[in-house]
Amino acid sequence: MARFDDGRPEMSAEEFRLLRDHVYSHCGILVHEDMKFVMERRLWPRLELLGLPDYGAYHRYLRYDANRHAELEAAVESLTTHETYFFREPTQLKSFTDELLPVVEQRNARLRRLRVWSAGCSSGEEAYTLAMLLKDSRRFDDWDVEVLGTDISRRVLAMARRAEYGPSALRATSPEFLERHFVSLGNNRVRVRDEVRAWVSFGHHNLLDEVGSQLVPRMDVVFCRNVLIYFDLAARRKFLSIVRDRLVPGGHLLLGHSENLLNLGSDFEFVHLRGDLVYRRPELDEGARR
């Protein structure tokens, strides 16, 4: 059925159900019933690009075409937002710097190794922010340090690796941080300095991929902020199980301020810091740490 105004076909209830379930089975992102129009509007450019007449044909393309895997990634990217910026949620970052890093420094003093995961890193602002805070703490100058940023979108990962940003990404960045950690490119654009970039790597990753997650090394701290809001209860539980497995015993999980683990029955411990509530994988035996 075609709309009379712009030629865009209307998505039927059955087409919505099929596409919604297909996206959910791939990555756990749940498109609610009241988002049908949003899904229709955001996927329409994909139909135009592929020359498909309606959403039923698009669903068949996602299931059977030789390019279905790449197209599914493009569909997911169209349905999600990647809003982020440097030094987002400063109160939580201060708790990370002032209260968690001393704990990690003491716990890993013998190994002198630190691993931090920015899960759902979008275009890299969070991963670089964490690396800047680690640099400024001076606690890990001669340690083996890596901040890993992962995302399901290859497009935003390419932006992250480029490490070039404009005013919107820098709206919460102080002049001191701007001077210390960025190089001006002119035209109000900057690039993250090489010494910060050297501590950061990026990888393509579906957070609900249990097999792929085994390639993620054991982490001391995981940031996963404003990602769970896309998942339903079952997907959240699966994700938390994966994250718990990738954390060292005693490692910490930090979520966005609008997210929590209430009613999820997870086996994380609640940790009340002075400025934030975070989660911790319980300490087990020391021999299982690495």
C-alpha positions, -999 to +999 in steps of 0.1 A: +000+000+000+015+034-010+010+066+008-005+094-013+019+120+000+055+109-006+052+075-023+065+057+008+048+024+012+030+019+045+044-008+068+017-034+076+013-048+111+027-081+099+057-065+082+064-046+114+063-078+135+086-097+111+112-069+109+110-062+147+115-098+155+144-101+130+162-072+145+156-084+180+169-119+173+201-104+158+211-079+185+184-078+213+172-043+203+134-042+209+113-018+187+081-012+207+047-012+191+044+026+193+076+029+173+061+014+141+061+047+123+096+055+134+108+021+120+089+027+088+104+062+084+140+052+092+141+020+071+125+037+040+158+050+027+172+015+028+143+003+006+149+032-018+186+024-020+180-013-027+151-006-051+126-027-031+089-020-034+077-026+002+088-037+037+078-073+030+104-074+002+129-058+026+123-085+052+129-112+026+161-094+016+173-094+052+166-131+054+178-145+021+200-121+001+237-127-002+243-093+013+218-098+042+244-096+070+257-062+059+222-049+053+211-060+087+239-040+102+227-010+082+191-015+094+202-017+130+223+014+125+192+032+111+171+023+141+196+034+168+210+067+178+246+075+186+243+106+207+274+111+229+300+136+238+333+139+258+331+139+296+294+129+297+280+123+332+309+141+350+297+130+385+301+093+376+335+100+359+347+117+391+337+086+411+356+065+386+387+087+390+386+093+427+373+061+441+376+032+416+410+038+401+428+036+435+411+003+441+422-010+407+457+003+411+461-015+444+445-048+431+466-049+399+498-036+414+516-068+408+505-073+372+507-036+364+480-041+338+447-023+333+418-031+310+387-008+306+358-016+282+336+011+267+308-012+255+286+005+229+312+032+224+295+049+195+320+074+178+346+070+205+341+100+228+336+079+259+366+056+253+389+086+247+375+104+278+384+073+299+419+072+285+424+109+292+413+104+328+437+075+332+465+096+317+458+125+341+456+103+371+493+095+366+487+062+384+494+040+353+522+058+335+544+027+331+515+001+331+501-020+303+469+000+297+442-006+271+408+011+267+387-010+244+358+006+226+332-016+208+301-009+189+277-027+165+279+001+140+310+000+117+301+036+106+306+051+140+337+029+146+353+045+116+346+079+131+361+067+164+393+056+148+396+089+129+394+107+163+384+140+148+356+159+164+336+192+163+320+215+188+290+193+196+312+164+208+333+189+229+304+208+246+313+195+280+351+196+276+369+222+297+395+245+281+422+227+302+413+193+288+410+207+253+445+222+255+460+190+271+445+163+250+435+176+216+453+191+185+435+219+166+427+211+130+411+245+123+375+253+115+365+244+151+376+208+147+402+189+168+419+156+168+427+135+200+464+135+207+484+105+197+495+096+232+458+092+242+450+073+211+478+049+218+459+036+248+426+031+229+416+004+204+382-002+187+364-033+176+331-043+160+310-062+184+274-073+190+270-071+228+247-101+228+271-123+208+281-149+233+307-165+210+322-132+199+324-119+235+349-146+243+374-126+222+370-097+246+398-099+272+389-099+309+382-064+320+388-045+352+360-019+345+332-019+320+313+012+310+280+005+293+260+036+295+226+042+278+227+009+260+204-012+281+175+011+273+174-005+239+170-041+253+140-059+268+143-079+300+156-111+284+182-093+264+194-074+295+198-106+314+218-121+286+240-091+283+246-089+320+256-126+320+281-119+292+296-088+309+299-106+342+319-133+324+342-107+309+349-089+342+376-100+365+363-110+400+359-077+418+356-058+385+331-030+382+302-023+358+291+013+353+257+020+337+240+052+326+221+071+353+187+062+338+196+025+340+198+000+369+198-037+376+166-037+397+143-067+389+170-084+368+180-109+394+216-104+385+244-116+407+263-083+407+270-065+440+258-030+446+286-006+455+277+029+468+303+054+460+302+090+472+287+102+440+273+072+423+259+037+425+280+011+405+280-027+403+307-052+410+313-088+401+318-106+435+353-116+444+358-153+439+391-170+442+422-151+433+434-178+409+404-171+386+413-134+382+433-136+350 
